[in-house]
Amino acid sequence: MSVTTTPHLNFRGAAKAALEFYHSVFGGRLILVSNADAHSAETPAEADQIKFGQVIGADGFQIMAYDVPASASYAQGEKSVFVSVRSDSADEIATLWGRLAQGSTIVEDLGPSVFSPAYGMLKDRFGVTWVLDVAVAWDAA
């Protein structure tokens, strides 16, 4: 088992451009999953926005990003970063979730999502937003 921590940047409509730029700088693999790909667009205007995006460099560089939906509050700088904790083990994520959740505000309960068998988001008692999930290869089918 292994756990990685990755900066998770939040945008409103600019995640694709930002990730493409970071990919041009750092190289590696670019993953872009739109709201349409994930069958989760809240409005037609948000279909092409990014639900899940990541740049994974061969040298270990990683960054994630998504577009905050219009239904959620967003002010650049206010929700600009999440701390993403990923593992290949659902048990490990559940254990870490249980520890982090103490005294935290649950934003999204830990459970299956369209892109992971276990995903959850919480804000800890220090105001830090954490995203925990099981990392799996994306299959758009």
C-alpha positions in Angstrom: 0.0 0.0 0.0 1.1 3.6 -0.6 -0.4 7.0 0.1 0.4 10.2 -1.9 -0.5 13.8 -1.2 -1.2 16.0 -4.2 -2.0 19.7 -4.5 -5.6 19.9 -5.8 -6.3 23.3 -7.5 -9.9 24.6 -7.9 -11.1 26.9 -10.7 -14.3 28.1 -12.2 -14.1 27.2 -15.9 -10.3 27.4 -16.2 -9.2 23.9 -15.0 -8.6 22.5 -18.5 -6.5 25.4 -19.6 -4.5 25.4 -16.4 -3.9 21.6 -16.6 -2.9 21.9 -20.2 -0.4 24.6 -19.3 1.0 22.6 -16.4 1.3 19.6 -18.7 3.3 21.7 -21.2 5.6 22.8 -18.4 6.1 19.5 -16.6 5.3 16.9 -19.3 4.0 13.5 -18.3 0.5 12.2 -18.6 -2.5 14.5 -18.8 -5.9 13.2 -17.6 -9.0 15.3 -18.3 -12.5 14.1 -17.3 -15.3 16.5 -18.2 -18.6 16.7 -16.4 -20.1 15.2 -19.6 -17.6 12.3 -19.5 -18.6 11.6 -15.8 -22.3 12.1 -16.6 -22.4 14.7 -13.8 -23.0 18.0 -15.5 -25.3 20.1 -13.3 -26.1 22.4 -16.3 -25.5 22.1 -20.0 -23.1 25.1 -19.8 -20.9 23.1 -17.4 -20.7 19.9 -19.5 -17.2 20.6 -20.9 -15.8 21.8 -17.6 -13.5 19.5 -15.7 -14.8 17.1 -13.1 -11.4 15.5 -12.5 -8.1 16.4 -14.0 -4.5 15.5 -13.2 -1.0 15.9 -14.6 1.3 13.0 -13.6 5.0 13.5 -14.5 7.5 10.7 -15.0 9.7 12.4 -12.3 7.0 12.2 -9.6 5.4 15.6 -10.2 1.6 15.5 -9.6 -1.1 18.1 -9.6 -4.9 17.8 -9.7 -7.6 20.3 -10.6 -11.3 20.7 -11.3 -13.9 23.3 -12.0 -16.1 24.3 -9.1 -19.7 24.0 -10.2 -21.9 27.1 -10.3 -24.1 25.7 -7.5 -21.1 25.9 -5.1 -19.6 29.1 -3.8 -16.3 30.1 -5.3 -14.0 33.1 -4.9 -10.5 32.8 -6.4 -8.2 32.3 -3.4 -11.0 31.3 -1.1 -11.3 27.6 -2.2 -8.2 27.5 -4.4 -6.6 24.5 -2.9 -7.6 21.1 -1.5 -5.2 18.5 -0.1 -5.7 15.3 -2.0 -4.8 12.0 -0.3 -4.9 9.0 -2.6 -4.2 5.3 -2.0 -4.6 2.1 -3.9 -6.5 0.6 -0.9 -10.0 1.4 0.1 -9.3 0.1 3.6 -6.4 2.5 4.0 -8.5 5.5 2.8 -11.3 4.5 5.2 -8.9 4.4 8.1 -7.4 7.8 7.3 -10.9 9.2 6.7 -12.0 8.0 10.1 -9.1 9.7 11.8 -9.4 13.0 9.8 -13.2 13.1 10.2 -12.9 13.6 14.0 -14.0 17.2 14.7 -14.3 17.9 10.9 -17.2 19.1 8.8 -18.1 16.5 6.2 -18.5 18.1 2.8 -19.2 14.8 0.9 -19.5 11.4 2.7 -16.9 8.8 1.9 -18.4 6.4 -0.6 -18.4 5.3 -4.2 -18.2 8.0 -6.9 -18.2 7.9 -10.7 -14.4 8.0 -10.8 -13.4 6.1 -7.6 -14.7 3.2 -5.5 -14.1 5.4 -2.4 -14.2 9.2 -2.4 -14.9 11.8 0.3 -14.3 15.4 1.2 -14.1 17.1 4.5 -13.0 20.3 6.1 -11.0 19.7 9.3 -11.2 21.8 12.4 -8.3 23.9 11.2 -10.2 24.9 8.0 -8.2 22.7 5.6 -10.3 20.9 3.0 -9.2 17.3 2.4 -10.2 15.0 -0.5 -9.5 11.3 0.0 -10.0 8.7 -2.6 -8.8 5.4 -4.1 -6.8 6.0 -7.2 -7.9 4.0 -10.2 -7.4 4.2 -13.9 -10.2 6.2 -15.5 -12.4 4.3 -18.0 -14.7 6.6 -19.9 -16.9 3.7 -21.1 
